[in-house]
Amino acid sequence: MSAVLVGKNVKIRLPCNDDMETRLALGSHAEIAEMYGVNKDDMKPVTREGAARWLQWLTDHPHAWVIEINGVFAGEIRLDNVNRQDRRATMAIGINNPALLSKGFGTEAITLLLGHAFGEMGLHRIGIRVLAYNKRAIRAYEKCGFIVEGRERETAYVNGSWHDDIMMGLLDREFLSGSHP
């Protein structure tokens, strides 16, 4: 990403050392972890070493950025599996502060990233997999123009039950048509 992306309430930027301390202070939250498919019994506290490894991984990732809200780290957003030939990628996002959920920040961050992905990067398609019970994320993706393309049955065993994955996709022409926020 050549520049920081700035929206009304959200900034997407490259990670910095201060993000490690903020991530460490935020710790782990069962509600957020469950949306990623982590079992309650498998949750581990965020350690200094773990936060340092996370920051290094994010820094080394060629298409990963930090979501900043009110000048402070709030989460991350990534394009994974970038395929330049087919001009496609998958997307992942996470807001790590439960106080910032359901306020539209994720939707704004996704919209900023999609503008970059379909604009500067010239991608044609972005895909997402999301657990079917993660209604908040599905709503955000739909607000940004993603369309449900399919369901993969019983792909995740979370907290004693099987759950489906929903596959969603967005094409450049759909995003650029302006039907998103």
Contacts in CASP RR format, 6 or more apart in sequence:
PFRMAT RR
TARGET T0000
AUTHOR 0000-0000-0000
METHOD contacts of the structure
MODEL  1
MSAVLVGKNVKIRLPCNDDMETRLALGSHAEIAEMYGVNKDDMKPVTREG
AARWLQWLTDHPHAWVIEINGVFAGEIRLDNVNRQDRRATMAIGINNPAL
LSKGFGTEAITLLLGHAFGEMGLHRIGIRVLAYNKRAIRAYEKCGFIVEG
RERETAYVNGSWHDDIMMGLLDREFLSGSHP
1 12 0 8 1.000
1 14 0 8 1.000
1 63 0 8 1.000
1 65 0 8 1.000
1 116 0 8 1.000
1 120 0 8 1.000
2 120 0 8 1.000
4 11 0 8 1.000
4 12 0 8 1.000
4 13 0 8 1.000
4 14 0 8 1.000
5 11 0 8 1.000
5 12 0 8 1.000
5 13 0 8 1.000
5 65 0 8 1.000
5 112 0 8 1.000
5 113 0 8 1.000
5 116 0 8 1.000
6 12 0 8 1.000
6 112 0 8 1.000
7 108 0 8 1.000
7 112 0 8 1.000
8 108 0 8 1.000
9 69 0 8 1.000
9 70 0 8 1.000
9 104 0 8 1.000
9 105 0 8 1.000
9 108 0 8 1.000
10 67 0 8 1.000
10 68 0 8 1.000
10 69 0 8 1.000
10 105 0 8 1.000
10 106 0 8 1.000
10 108 0 8 1.000
10 109 0 8 1.000
10 112 0 8 1.000
11 67 0 8 1.000
11 68 0 8 1.000
11 69 0 8 1.000
11 71 0 8 1.000
12 65 0 8 1.000
12 66 0 8 1.000
12 67 0 8 1.000
12 68 0 8 1.000
12 77 0 8 1.000
12 109 0 8 1.000
12 112 0 8 1.000
12 113 0 8 1.000
12 116 0 8 1.000
13 65 0 8 1.000
13 66 0 8 1.000
13 68 0 8 1.000
14 59 0 8 1.000
14 65 0 8 1.000
14 66 0 8 1.000
15 55 0 8 1.000
15 58 0 8 1.000
15 59 0 8 1.000
15 64 0 8 1.000
15 65 0 8 1.000
15 66 0 8 1.000
15 76 0 8 1.000
16 66 0 8 1.000
17 55 0 8 1.000
18 73 0 8 1.000
19 55 0 8 1.000
19 58 0 8 1.000
19 66 0 8 1.000
19 73 0 8 1.000
20 51 0 8 1.000
20 52 0 8 1.000
20 54 0 8 1.000
20 55 0 8 1.000
21 51 0 8 1.000
22 72 0 8 1.000
22 73 0 8 1.000
23 46 0 8 1.000
23 51 0 8 1.000
23 54 0 8 1.000
23 55 0 8 1.000
23 73 0 8 1.000
23 96 0 8 1.000
24 46 0 8 1.000
24 47 0 8 1.000
24 48 0 8 1.000
24 51 0 8 1.000
26 46 0 8 1.000
26 96 0 8 1.000
26 97 0 8 1.000
27 45 0 8 1.000
27 46 0 8 1.000
27 96 0 8 1.000
28 43 0 8 1.000
28 44 0 8 1.000
28 45 0 8 1.000
28 46 0 8 1.000
29 96 0 8 1.000
29 98 0 8 1.000
30 40 0 8 1.000
30 43 0 8 1.000
31 98 0 8 1.000
32 94 0 8 1.000
32 95 0 8 1.000
32 96 0 8 1.000
32 98 0 8 1.000
32 101 0 8 1.000
33 40 0 8 1.000
33 43 0 8 1.000
34 40 0 8 1.000
34 158 0 8 1.000
34 159 0 8 1.000
35 131 0 8 1.000
35 134 0 8 1.000
35 136 0 8 1.000
35 137 0 8 1.000
37 131 0 8 1.000
37 156 0 8 1.000
37 158 0 8 1.000
37 163 0 8 1.000
38 158 0 8 1.000
39 157 0 8 1.000
39 158 0 8 1.000
39 159 0 8 1.000
39 160 0 8 1.000
40 159 0 8 1.000
58 64 0 8 1.000
58 66 0 8 1.000
58 76 0 8 1.000
61 78 0 8 1.000
62 82 0 8 1.000
63 78 0 8 1.000
63 79 0 8 1.000
63 80 0 8 1.000
63 82 0 8 1.000
63 89 0 8 1.000
64 76 0 8 1.000
64 77 0 8 1.000
64 78 0 8 1.000
64 79 0 8 1.000
65 76 0 8 1.000
65 77 0 8 1.000
65 78 0 8 1.000
65 113 0 8 1.000
66 73 0 8 1.000
66 75 0 8 1.000
66 76 0 8 1.000
67 73 0 8 1.000
67 74 0 8 1.000
67 75 0 8 1.000
67 76 0 8 1.000
67 77 0 8 1.000
67 93 0 8 1.000
67 94 0 8 1.000
67 95 0 8 1.000
67 105 0 8 1.000
67 106 0 8 1.000
67 109 0 8 1.000
68 74 0 8 1.000
69 100 0 8 1.000
69 105 0 8 1.000
73 96 0 8 1.000
74 95 0 8 1.000
74 96 0 8 1.000
74 97 0 8 1.000
74 100 0 8 1.000
74 105 0 8 1.000
75 93 0 8 1.000
75 94 0 8 1.000
75 95 0 8 1.000
75 96 0 8 1.000
75 97 0 8 1.000
76 92 0 8 1.000
76 93 0 8 1.000
76 94 0 8 1.000
76 96 0 8 1.000
77 91 0 8 1.000
77 92 0 8 1.000
77 93 0 8 1.000
77 94 0 8 1.000
77 109 0 8 1.000
77 110 0 8 1.000
77 113 0 8 1.000
78 91 0 8 1.000
78 92 0 8 1.000
78 93 0 8 1.000
79 89 0 8 1.000
79 90 0 8 1.000
79 91 0 8 1.000
79 113 0 8 1.000
79 117 0 8 1.000
79 121 0 8 1.000
79 123 0 8 1.000
79 126 0 8 1.000
80 89 0 8 1.000
80 90 0 8 1.000
80 91 0 8 1.000
80 92 0 8 1.000
81 88 0 8 1.000
81 89 0 8 1.000
81 90 0 8 1.000
82 88 0 8 1.000
82 89 0 8 1.000
82 121 0 8 1.000
82 123 0 8 1.000
83 89 0 8 1.000
86 124 0 8 1.000
86 125 0 8 1.000
87 122 0 8 1.000
87 123 0 8 1.000
87 124 0 8 1.000
87 125 0 8 1.000
88 123 0 8 1.000
88 124 0 8 1.000
88 125 0 8 1.000
88 126 0 8 1.000
88 127 0 8 1.000
89 117 0 8 1.000
89 123 0 8 1.000
89 125 0 8 1.000
89 126 0 8 1.000
89 127 0 8 1.000
90 126 0 8 1.000
90 127 0 8 1.000
90 128 0 8 1.000
90 129 0 8 1.000
91 110 0 8 1.000
91 113 0 8 1.000
91 117 0 8 1.000
91 126 0 8 1.000
91 127 0 8 1.000
91 128 0 8 1.000
92 128 0 8 1.000
93 106 0 8 1.000
93 109 0 8 1.000
93 110 0 8 1.000
93 113 0 8 1.000
93 137 0 8 1.000
94 106 0 8 1.000
95 101 0 8 1.000
95 105 0 8 1.000
95 106 0 8 1.000
101 136 0 8 1.000
102 136 0 8 1.000
104 140 0 8 1.000
106 140 0 8 1.000
107 140 0 8 1.000
107 143 0 8 1.000
107 144 0 8 1.000
107 181 0 8 1.000
108 181 0 8 1.000
110 140 0 8 1.000
110 141 0 8 1.000
110 144 0 8 1.000
111 144 0 8 1.000
111 180 0 8 1.000
111 181 0 8 1.000
114 126 0 8 1.000
114 144 0 8 1.000
114 170 0 8 1.000
114 175 0 8 1.000
114 180 0 8 1.000
115 175 0 8 1.000
117 123 0 8 1.000
117 126 0 8 1.000
118 124 0 8 1.000
118 126 0 8 1.000
118 172 0 8 1.000
118 175 0 8 1.000
118 176 0 8 1.000
119 172 0 8 1.000
122 172 0 8 1.000
123 172 0 8 1.000
124 171 0 8 1.000
124 172 0 8 1.000
125 169 0 8 1.000
125 170 0 8 1.000
125 171 0 8 1.000
125 172 0 8 1.000
126 146 0 8 1.000
126 169 0 8 1.000
126 170 0 8 1.000
127 146 0 8 1.000
127 167 0 8 1.000
127 168 0 8 1.000
127 169 0 8 1.000
127 170 0 8 1.000
128 141 0 8 1.000
128 146 0 8 1.000
128 167 0 8 1.000
128 168 0 8 1.000
128 169 0 8 1.000
129 152 0 8 1.000
129 165 0 8 1.000
129 166 0 8 1.000
129 167 0 8 1.000
129 168 0 8 1.000
130 137 0 8 1.000
130 138 0 8 1.000
130 141 0 8 1.000
130 165 0 8 1.000
130 166 0 8 1.000
130 168 0 8 1.000
131 156 0 8 1.000
131 158 0 8 1.000
131 163 0 8 1.000
131 164 0 8 1.000
131 165 0 8 1.000
131 166 0 8 1.000
132 138 0 8 1.000
132 151 0 8 1.000
132 163 0 8 1.000
132 164 0 8 1.000
132 165 0 8 1.000
132 166 0 8 1.000
133 163 0 8 1.000
138 166 0 8 1.000
138 168 0 8 1.000
141 168 0 8 1.000
142 168 0 8 1.000
143 180 0 8 1.000
143 181 0 8 1.000
144 170 0 8 1.000
144 175 0 8 1.000
144 180 0 8 1.000
144 181 0 8 1.000
145 170 0 8 1.000
145 174 0 8 1.000
145 175 0 8 1.000
145 179 0 8 1.000
145 180 0 8 1.000
146 168 0 8 1.000
146 169 0 8 1.000
146 170 0 8 1.000
147 168 0 8 1.000
147 169 0 8 1.000
147 170 0 8 1.000
147 174 0 8 1.000
148 166 0 8 1.000
148 167 0 8 1.000
148 168 0 8 1.000
149 167 0 8 1.000
149 168 0 8 1.000
149 169 0 8 1.000
150 166 0 8 1.000
150 167 0 8 1.000
151 164 0 8 1.000
151 165 0 8 1.000
151 166 0 8 1.000
151 167 0 8 1.000
152 164 0 8 1.000
152 165 0 8 1.000
152 167 0 8 1.000
153 164 0 8 1.000
154 162 0 8 1.000
154 163 0 8 1.000
154 164 0 8 1.000
155 163 0 8 1.000
155 164 0 8 1.000
155 165 0 8 1.000
156 162 0 8 1.000
156 163 0 8 1.000
156 164 0 8 1.000
156 165 0 8 1.000
157 163 0 8 1.000
END
